[in-house]
Amino acid sequence: MNPPSTDPVEPSEPVEPQPSIVVSSATTPRQLGADDRAGQRCGLIAIVGKPNVGKSTLLNALVGQKISITSRKAQTTRHRITGMRTLAETQYVFVDTPGFQTLHANALNRSLNKAVVGAVSDVDLILLVVEAGSFTGADERVLKLLDAKIPTILVANKLDNVHRRGDIAPWLQQMQQRHAFVEFVPMSAKNPKDIERLLGICSKYLPEQPFWYAEDELTDRSEQFLASELVREKLFRLTGDELPYTSTVIIDKFEEEPPARKGQKRLLRIAATIVVERDGHKAMVIGDKGERIKRIGMETRQELEKLADAKVFIELWVKVRSGWADDEARVKSFGYE
């Protein structure tokens, strides 16, 4: 038996009220009756691009709530994540995808690429995210995946990193020759006005049809999934480039207890295993005297309490599974498609 690598992280003191994640209870969009309002627009929008180009940051900004983890490490997003945003008569159903992988041709990356291809095959609109002023071979490989019949908007992200704005106009002219984009949107995902502008542009490409989800729903992913993703985010952020991207997180226990008394919050009890490929990586995750893994647990708990509007008790373990990322059966058992 592998002993726990850290003491359980106790629930924190009460935090300021925050908007909580509203998770869809349905695995498929709901069917609405004939009495639903006419004139509504609703549709699927795929967010695609090479690794580490800002897709998850963009998704969170478009939804208005964090539902997808972010870090500077490539291959952070590993699953197809759906986020919903309803504004007036338009419901946007965004699909965030893993960055299309061109290196490390192992079972994990084959799974990630399958998720990308599946996401772009049956949507109403595609947002191809690239860095403003740049278009690399990796961007080109993603572009080749796109169906020319599906309207595609070129989102030139990270505009705030471009020092000479005059260089953008000739670059956009070059991009016009690469693909029949329906719109070009230079922007920064961190700028609320840019997000509002992009939402307005997307709306006109969505079909007129009733909403698929309740107006307050934000994601189709469960709180258990969000918990595992938050642990992985903190893991990558606190280890930097030291830890290989193949490390993953498995939820062993996720239990919900109702409030003990009126006015109190429900309690989430979570046990999770961080899976690494080498003993040296395990020591790296645990840190000196267990300080790093305690911090991973603490930061995960604090953020999950805000997102889920609950008290959280979490314990973390670390296990070594050498070569798991190139084992098809184990990749599937760890929850990858």
Buried (B, 14 or more C-beta within 10 A) or exposed (E): EEEBBBEBBEBEEEEEEEEBBBBBEEEEBEEBEEEEEEEBBBBBBBBBBBBBBBBBBBBBBBBBBBBBBBBEBBBBBBBBBBBBBBEEBBBBBBBBBBBBBBEBEBBBBBBBBBBBEBBBEEBBBBBBBBBBBEBEEBBEEBBEBBEEEBBBBBBBBBBEEBEEEEEBEEBBEEBEEEBEBBBBBBBBBBBEEBBEEBBEBBBEBBEEBBBBBBEEBBBBBBBBBBBBBBBBBBBBBBBEEEBBBBBBBBBEEBEEEEEEEEEEBBBBBBBBBBBBBEEEBBBBBBBEEBEBBBBBBBBBBBBBBBBBBBBBBBBBBBEBBEEBBBBEEBBEEBBBE
